[in-house]
């Protein structure tokens, strides 16, 4: 808990703490609460920002304009005090005077009752300063804090009495959980907006807060909120994978926690292109009734969301705040450092290190669903147990699976499979993957529509046979993938490799 972490810092010897958060007002309240817990309520609070200058009992243009002068003044105080220093991330790069003064403060404030707490929305320190700072990532508001804010919004509403009467325990829980992932200000705005002009809380009120959450996820720059329609759990075959997922279906429930069961960390689904790896991750979220967030690795590296490590850290922070949820990383090999990039260092290696540490140590229920086409290029430490719970291989669909896939895509297009010899059609699709079967059905429907004739078994079979499958054009590549997976991965289908 962040209050305990700050309390330990205040009671310890270190003098510099770096808090990563863009909620400056909330962080100041947290610092005050931590100071109260460790009996430092008499300590004086000072503040500094690049616009507001020095907030203290001394009026000085130098202290207002020069962060070095401010730090020097605080270093030589003879009283118990805190300095909440904002905007360091904007000032510290290539600023030798400020870097030197921070080192002096780290040494001079040790074992004193004077502490400097830096509040910045992102971690931006020169490498040489890292040893001098304690660094904490301030989590977004948790359930209890969001509940208090929700109750305050109700109390301040003009129709508070009627709203309280309409509020069931289930609706209250849904309203609070819908705001998970918001900052305190965003949660307050979402609650006030959803309650505006209302005299009762309904399912529609919850949906209004969830719409705000979708906007929040998009605002992260690298995460996308994916809608999972009811009934999307329609995948042909994959008996082993479905069994594994069904066994863990209740892992995110409070009942599981009571029995000491921890939620699964995630799975890596690898295999042949077009066999439904991405669809599988979407279906997991739908089946488990969890929000689905997609991490766009391309946007992570394009710089528009900030440095890649910072963008990854923000994505992790947002997904943890939305938890329980499914975090989908498509084609993970495109964004995680391979062996050569890892040896060379750089941004890919740093993102890999951050991701590996999080996967190993995460405690919040964020289920990572990753897909890969070229799993052999991934670093071995990503594949070992403890990061992902299981590695599944999805090969070309078997006959029974192709029959199920055909039926699913026909029904989606209002074609009754009972009209056709499905066993014959499944036999004629040998070597096709799921995406190719879908395209064959679409082509057959277009052909029958253009000829103004009823869709027939003959038209379907010809359209499916006319496809040149990936299994033929990339035969050697698929054989290589299957050989790699034979002794290294669970097969998603019932048949063994």
N, C-alpha and C positions, 0 to 999 in steps of 0.2 A: 504494500500500500504506500502511496507516495508520501502521505503525511508521516509515516514511520521512517521512511528513507530520509526525509528532510530533518526529522527530529534527531536521527542518528548523526547527521552531519552537524547540526547545531551543538550537539553534546560532544562531538569528537574534536580532533586537533586540526583537521584540514580547514583552510580559510576560504577556498573558492569552490563554488557549486554552480554548475551550468545546467539549467532547466530548459528542456526543449518543449516549447508550447507557444501557441499564438493567442492563448487566453490570459492576457496579462492581469486583468482584474481578478480572475478566479485564482490564479497562481498566488497573488498577494494575499488572498483570503486563506489559502492553504498554508502559506508560510506563517501567517499569524496564528493559525490553529496549531501548527507544529511548535511554534514558540511557546504557546500557552501550555502545551502538554509537557514541555521540558522546563517549565518554570521560569521562562525568560520574558515574562510580560513587561518587565520594567525596562528592557532594552529599547533604545530609540530606533525608529525606522527612518532611514534616509532613502532617497531615490534619485536616479539620474536617467535622462533620455536625451537623444540628440536634438530634440525640439524643446522640451520642457526644461532642459538644463538640470541644475542641481536643486533638489528639493530638500532644504535643510534650514537650520537656524542662522546661516551665514549668507548674506547677500554678496555675491562676487561674480563679476562678469567672467573672470578666468575660470571659475568652477563651473559656470554654466556652459561655456564654449569649449573647454578643453577637458576631455575625459581623463587624460593623464593627471591634470591638476586635481580633478575630483578624487581620483584614486589615491593620490599623494596625501590630500587632506584627510581622507578617511583612514589611511594607514597610520597616521600620527594622532588620531583621537585617543583620549584617555578615558573612554567610557564604553560600557557594553552597548553595542549597536549593530544594526543590519543595514547594508546598502543593497537595495534592489536596483540593479544596473541593467537597463534595456538597450537594445540596438547594437550589442557588441558585434553581431555577425556582419553589420554594415561597416564597421570601423577597423577591425583587427587585421585584415589582410594587408600585407605590405606596409605595415605601420610599425617600424622598429621601436619608436618611443613607447607606444602603448604595449607592445609585446614585452619589452624590458620591464615596464612598470607592473604588469601582471605577474611576472616572475618575482619581483620584489614583494608584491603583496602576498603571494603564495608563501613566501618565506617569513615575512614579517608578521603575518596574522596567525601563524601556527600556534596553537595552545592558548589563544586569546579568546575573549568573548565578543570579538568583532568578526563578522562574517560578511562576505560579499556573495550575493546570489545573482547570477546573470540569467536573464529571461530572454530567449530568442526563439523564433518559430522554426529554426533549423540549426543543425550543428555545423558551425563554421569556425574552426580553430586551426591555426598552423600546427603542423605535426609536433613542433618543439614544445607546444603548450599543453598537449594532452596529459603528460605526467603530472601537471600541477593542478588539474581540475578533477573534481568528482562530477560525473555526468549522469543525469537522470532524465528519462523521457516521461513527461507528465501525461498520464493516461486521460482519455476523455471521461466525462462523467459516467459513473456506474449506475446500476438500477436504483439504489436507495436515493442518490442525489437527484436523479431524474424524477423519481416519485415525489420528492419534496417540491421540486419545481412545478410539477403538474398540479399538485394540491394547492400550491400558491396561486397558480393561474386560475384555478376554479374559484378560490376564495375572493379573488379580485374581479371576477366576472359579474356583470350586472344581473345575470340569471343564475347565480350560484346555487340557490336552493333547489331549483328544478333540475339543474345539472347533477347535483349530488344524488337526487332521487333516481335519476336514470342510470347512474354509474354502478354497474355490477362489478364484481371482483374480476370476472373474465375481461370485461372491457377495460378496466383500469390497468390490468396486466398488459393487454395488447397495446394500449396507448403508451405506456412506459417503454415497452420493448420496441415499439415502432420508432422511438426517438433515440435508441441506442446508436452510437456513431456520431451524434451531434456534439458540438461544443455546447457549453452552458447557454450561450447567447442564441445559438441556432435552435436549441431545444425550446427555449422560451418563445422565440419567434414562431416556431412550428406549432406549438400548443396554442398560442394566442391566435394565430391565423386559422387553425382548425376550429376553434371555438367561437370565432367571430360571427355574430348574428345567430348563434345557435342557443337553444334552450334545453337541449338534451344531447347526450353522447350516444352515437350509434356506430355501426360498422363503417358507415361512410366517413365519420369523423376520423377513425383509425386510418382509412385509406388516404385521407388528406395529409396526414403526417407521413405516411409511407411515400407519397409522391414527393414530399420534401426530401426524404432520404435518398430517393433515386437521383435527385438533383445534386445532393451532397456527394454521392459516389462519383458522378460525372465530373464534379468540380475538382476531384483529386488529380485529374489529367491522365492517369494511367489505368484507372479502374472503370469498368462499365457494369451497370446493373442490368442483368439479363432476366427477362421475364420467362418463367417456366410455366407453360400452360398446364392446366389440369389434364391428366391423361397422357402426359408426354412420356410416361414410363412404358414405351412401346418399342422394345428392341427384340429382334428375332434371335433366339438362341441364347448364347453366353450363359449357360446354366451355372458354371462354377463361379463366375463373377457375380451373378444375381444372388446365389446362395450366400456368398461372402457378405454382400451388402445387406441382405435381409437379416442375417444373424446380428448385424450391428445397427439395425433400424432404430432401436430404442436407446442407443448409446448416448444420445444428447438429452435424454429426459431426466428430470429430477430423480426418478426412481432408480435410474442407473447409478447416479452419484451416491445414493443411499447404500447401494450394494458394493461401493468401491470400484465401480467400472469407470474407466476413463474413456472419453471419446476417441475414436481412431484419428490418427494424424493425417492420413491421406493415402492415395494410391497413384502409381504411375502406370498409365496404360500406353503400351507401345505396340507397334505392328504395322500392317500394310495400310497404305493410304486408301481412304474411301470405305473402310470397314466399320465406321461408326464410333471412333474413339471420342470425338467431340460430343456427339449425340449422347454417348454414355454418360459423360460428366453432367450434361444438362438433365438427363433422366434421374441421376442420383439426387440432385437438388429437388427435383419434382417429387420423387418417391419419398424422400425424407422430409419434405415440406420445409425446406430451408432456403433462405435467400441465396442467389447465385451471383457472385461477383467475378468478372473476367479481367485478368491482369494482362494488359497489352504490352508485351515486351518491346515492341517496336517503339511505342511512345515513351517507354522507360528510357531509351537511349537517344531519343531525338533532341533532348535538352529543353523542350518546351515546358516540362514539369519540374525543371531544376536538375541539378546533378543526379546521375543515375542512382547513386547510393541513397541520396536523400529522397528521391522519388520512390524507391523501393521501401524505405523506412516508413514513408507516409502511407503507402499502400498497405503495408503490414498493420500499421496503427489503425487505419480505417477498417480493415477487415476484422481485426480483433474487437473493435468497438461495435461492429454490426453482429458479431458472433452471438449465437451459433449460426454459421453460414458455410457455404462451399466456395472456396477460392479456386477458380479455374485458370490454369496456366497452359495455354495451347502451344504446342510445338516448343517445349521448354528448351530444347537443344539450341534454338535460335537465339536465346537470350542469356544462357548460363555459360560461363567460361569453359571452353574445352581445355585439353591438356596444354596445348601451346600457349593459349591466352593466359592460363593460370600461371605458367612459368614466367611469362613476360610481365605479369602484374597488370596494372591499369584498371579501368573501370569495371570490366567484365569480371576480373578476379575479385574485386572488392564487393561487387553485387553477389557473387557466389558465396563469399565468406559470410556476408550478412544473412543470406537466405539459409545457408547450412546451419548457422548458429540458431536462428529462429526455429527452424524445423526440429532441431534437436531439443530445444529448451521450452518451446511454447507450451503453455498450460491452458490457454483459452480454446474453446471448441471451434477452431477454424479448420475444416476438412479441406486439404489441398488435393484437387483433382488435376493432375498434370498429364499431358499427352506428349508423345514423342514418336517421330518417324525414324530417326537415326539414333537410337539409344546408345549404340556402341561408342559414340563420340563424347558422351557425358562422362564427367569425372567419376571415378569409382566411389568416392566418399558420398556422392549424392544418392547412390543406389543402395548403400548398405542399410541394414535394418536399424531402426531408430529414427531414420528420416521419414521414409515412406513405410507404411505398414506392409504393403505388398506391391509387387511388380507383376502386372498382368499382360499377357501377349494376346492380341486379337489378330488371328489369321483370316484367311479367306473363309467365308461361311460354308458350313457343311450343308448337305442336302436338306435336312429338316429345318435348318436355320434359314436357308434360302426360301423354303416354302412359307415360313412365318413372315419373312421380309416381304415377299410377294403379296401376301394377304394384307399386311399392314398398309402398304402403299396403295393397293387397290381400294381398300375401304376408305382411305383418306380422300380418294377421288371418286367416291360413290360408285365404285364398281364392285359387284357382288362376286366374291371368289367362288361361290358355290356353282356358278354358271360354267366353270372351266375345270379341266382335268389338271388340278394343281400339282399332282405328282409328276405329270409329264412336263409341265412348265418348270418345276423345280429342277428336274433332270436336265432340261435344256439350258439352264443358267450356270452349269458347272464352270468354275473359273472366274465368275463375276463377283465383284464385291457389292456391298449394299448400295453404294451410290450409283454404280452402273446398273443394277437392277431397277432402281427408281427411275433413272433416265430412260431405260428401255420401256417401262410402263408409260411414261409421259409421251415418248415418241409414238407408241402404238395408239394412244388416245388421240394424238394430233392427226395421225394418219387416217384413222376411222372417221374422225370429224371432217377432215378435208374431203374424203371420198363420200361423205354422207351415208355411211353404212354402219351397222352395229358392230361394236368392238367384238372381235372373234378370237378364238384360241389361236387360229392360224396367224392373224395379224400380230398378236402378242408374241408368239413364238419366233416369228421372223424378225421382229424388232429387237428381241433379246439376243437372238443369234447374230444379228448384224453388228453388235458391239464388239470392237476389238479390245479385249480386256487388258487391264494393267498387268495382270498375271502373265500375259504373253509378252507384252512390250518390255516389261521389266523383270523377266523371269529370273535372271541371275541375281538381281538385287533382292528379290523376295526370298530366294533360296538362302541368301546370305543372312537375311534377317531371321528366318526360321532356324537356321543353324545356330545363330547367336542365342536365340531365346530357348532352345531345346532344354538346356540344363540350368538356365538362369532365371526363368520366369514361370509363373503359373499360367496355364492356358485358360483363357476366359471361357472357352467352350468345353463341353463335357469330354470330348475325345482327347486323349493325351497326344503330346507331340511325338 
